[in-house]
Amino acid sequence: MVYEPERYSDPDIFSRIERLVCRRTEFITETEEGLHRRERFASCQEKLLRRFSLITEQAGYFLIEESYTEHTWKELHALHYANTNYAHGNKVIRVHFWLPGLYRGGAGSKKLTQDMVGKGYLGYVTLRPVPDYNLMLSSVMPNWENLKYEKSAWIMTYEKEVHIAGFNVHIRTMPFYFQDTVFIRCAHADMLMFSTFLHHAYNFPRLSVADMIENNRYYPIPDAGLEYSDMLDIFYRNRIPVNFYAKPKGNKPQNDLCIAILNAHLESRLPVIVYNDQHVVLVIGHTEGKERRYVVYDDSGYFLSDKANSVNFIGSVSAEDLFPDQGITYMIAATYERVYLNPQGYFGFLNEYLENFEKEEEDEFPVHFTQCRNMIVDNVVVKNFLKFNCMELDDVTMNRNMDILLHTDLPHYLWYSEYNCGEYRFVLVADPTYPSATEENIFPYGGFFCTPEGNGMSLLARVEGCKK
């Protein structure tokens, strides 16, 4: 059943959830009943509401759907919860959130319209119908078009249509799934988020809980988690293309390389799972500005609690937090099909080109790949960007190179590098179809000078920061 949106407060949403999921308990006295309720409310705030407080702190209204079909919970219910003493079925509770200005027409204007529902929509969470608040959160679908983050950031998203009480709302989201500690642990949750994003953004195969069970060589119940080798095996068996990287402990050059590889994947709108003996998290973006921090989804809450003093489902951490010196850190990064040069190979070609190019030019140019924004981009996107942003097309050589680039049949994905020189952006486009051992120049079009305005080439969504 769907009700009208209500004003948001922690006690109000707690009361609604309690009525839906908690078994009735008989109390001898009102004092005993009140004490029980206060304990449950404290548990709800601590173990549930704090996990998505980024949304609740900005919400003015909420609406509860008592019965919603969620694929992941249906699987978990069939695999395990149908055989337990939980009395609830295979449907979840879905809770929608809006900004405070939902009813701008005043107290008498309570009728929802399509425009009202879409404008201030913050996203939704789904709750498993179990009475334990520690296990209740199933998923979060934040709407990054309306939500603000703690600081301005760039986050990968895809468009999703949400149906609410007969209305359609289009949001820009990145899904979050929460472990149940029986079938889904940290690694499983990250793999679900990872594959769900790739499925909706690029039509890659989508993993299910059943896929992970069938493809794992040994699956105990309850599950103790996955090793990185298990994760790779599951991705390969389900035809989801990934790159794998390892950083040895205490290795500064490898640390810098891993950060550059991470940056390249993020700028390419490709999620990255970072794994070591301390954490498994999904990296989905980065903050704005020179002091870059990485935006991560943490389904357990332990990593962000330690590094950012937060149990929110999302937080930002430093590169040192992601790649500690104490042990080996692994990265599993999504990639596109038919990308002929991996980041390490491309960085070698780029360094060689920049060193030679810098010697020939009087201006200050980058001399190392880490100074550039590097990404893998669809060739159509690159061509359109250069067509509208390239400067100095009156220069004969640059005009000829641009004409060749626009009219050449190129591979689907190209490597793109960008360096902001202040008065312009220096841009390089590489043809990656050359073998990795080629001695040919993979930058056949030379460099382009683009306008410095705006954010340059960007595949990520910019999320505004909260004003403190």
JOKA-V929885 format. One record per pair of residues at least 24 apart in sequence whose C-alpha atoms are under 8 Angstrom apart, sorted by sequence separation. I is the first residue (numbers start at 1). J is the second residue. If there is no record, write none. Layout:
i	j
I	J
I	J
//
This chain:
i	j
67	91
68	92
97	121
98	122
122	146
188	212
279	303
293	317
294	318
425	449
426	450
67	92
68	93
96	121
97	122
98	123
121	146
122	147
184	209
278	303
293	318
294	319
424	449
425	450
66	92
67	93
68	94
96	122
97	123
120	146
145	171
183	209
292	318
293	319
424	450
425	451
14	41
66	93
67	94
96	123
97	124
144	171
145	172
211	238
424	451
425	452
65	93
66	94
96	124
143	171
144	172
423	451
424	452
64	93
65	94
95	124
96	125
143	172
144	173
287	316
423	452
11	41
14	44
64	94
65	95
94	124
95	125
142	172
143	173
286	316
422	452
64	95
94	125
95	126
142	173
207	238
379	410
425	456
63	95
64	96
94	126
95	127
141	173
142	174
379	411
420	452
62	95
63	96
93	126
94	127
141	174
142	175
205	238
379	412
62	96
63	97
92	126
93	127
141	175
205	239
378	412
379	413
382	416
10	45
62	97
92	127
93	128
140	175
141	176
205	240
378	413
379	414
61	97
62	98
92	128
93	129
139	175
140	176
204	240
377	413
378	414
60	97
61	98
91	128
92	129
139	176
140	177
188	225
376	413
377	414
59	97
60	98
61	99
91	129
139	177
183	221
185	223
187	225
188	226
376	414
377	415
10	49
59	98
60	99
61	100
138	177
139	178
158	197
182	221
183	222
184	223
185	224
186	225
187	226
376	415
377	416
59	99
60	100
89	129
138	178
157	197
182	222
183	223
185	225
191	231
375	415
376	416
405	445
56	97
58	99
59	100
60	101
61	102
88	129
137	178
138	179
159	200
181	222
182	223
184	225
374	415
375	416
404	445
55	97
58	100
60	102
88	130
138	180
158	200
159	201
181	223
374	416
375	417
158	201
374	417
402	445
86	130
135	179
157	201
187	231
373	417
374	418
401	445
135	180
195	240
372	417
373	418
401	446
20	66
372	418
373	419
228	275
372	419
8	56
123	171
274	322
371	419
117	167
118	168
277	327
398	448
8	59
118	169
276	327
8	60
117	169
118	170
276	328
277	329
7	60
8	61
114	167
276	329
366	419
7	61
8	62
114	168
275	329
276	330
365	419
6	61
7	62
73	128
274	329
275	330
5	61
6	62
274	330
275	331
365	421
5	62
6	63
274	331
364	421
391	448
392	449
5	63
273	331
274	332
390	448
391	449
4	63
5	64
272	331
273	332
390	449
391	450
3	63
259	319
272	332
273	333
390	450
391	451
2	63
3	64
272	333
389	450
390	451
2	64
3	65
271	333
272	334
389	451
2	65
59	122
270	333
271	334
1	65
2	66
270	334
386	450
1	66
73	138
270	335
1	67
21	88
55	122
255	323
265	333
265	334
346	415
265	335
198	270
385	457
251	325
339	413
249	324
250	325
338	413
339	414
247	323
249	325
250	326
194	271
249	326
250	327
194	272
249	327
194	273
248	327
249	328
264	343
248	328
249	329
247	328
248	329
246	328
247	329
261	343
190	273
246	329
247	330
261	344
246	330
48	133
245	330
246	331
47	133
48	134
244	330
245	331
47	134
55	142
244	331
245	332
48	136
52	140
194	282
243	331
244	332
44	133
48	137
58	147
243	332
244	333
43	133
190	280
242	332
243	333
190	281
242	333
243	334
341	432
345	436
55	147
190	282
242	334
243	335
340	432
341	433
187	280
241	334
242	335
339	432
340	433
349	442
186	280
187	281
240	334
241	335
340	434
341	435
54	149
186	281
241	336
340	435
341	436
241	337
232	332
228	330
267	373
76	183
267	374
268	375
21	129
22	130
23	131
267	375
268	376
20	129
21	130
22	131
190	299
264	373
267	376
268	377
21	131
156	266
189	299
260	370
263	373
264	374
265	375
263	374
264	375
265	376
264	376
156	269
186	299
156	270
186	300
156	271
179	299
176	297
178	299
179	300
177	299
178	300
176	299
156	284
155	284
156	285
155	285
154	285
155	286
153	285
154	286
76	209
153	286
154	287
75	209
153	287
154	288
75	210
152	287
153	288
72	208
151	287
152	288
72	209
151	288
176	313
155	295
153	295
2	165
285	460
269	459
267	458
268	459
269	460
267	459
267	460
51	301
54	312
53	312
51	311
52	312
50	311
51	312
52	313
50	312
51	313
156	459
157	460
156	460
157	461
155	460
156	461
154	460
155	461
154	461
155	462
154	462
155	463
153	462
154	463
152	462
153	463
152	463
153	464
152	464
153	465
151	464
152	465
149	463
151	465
152	466
148	463
149	464
150	465
151	466
147	463
148	464
149	465
150	466
144	461
147	464
148	465
149	466
145	463
148	466
144	463
//
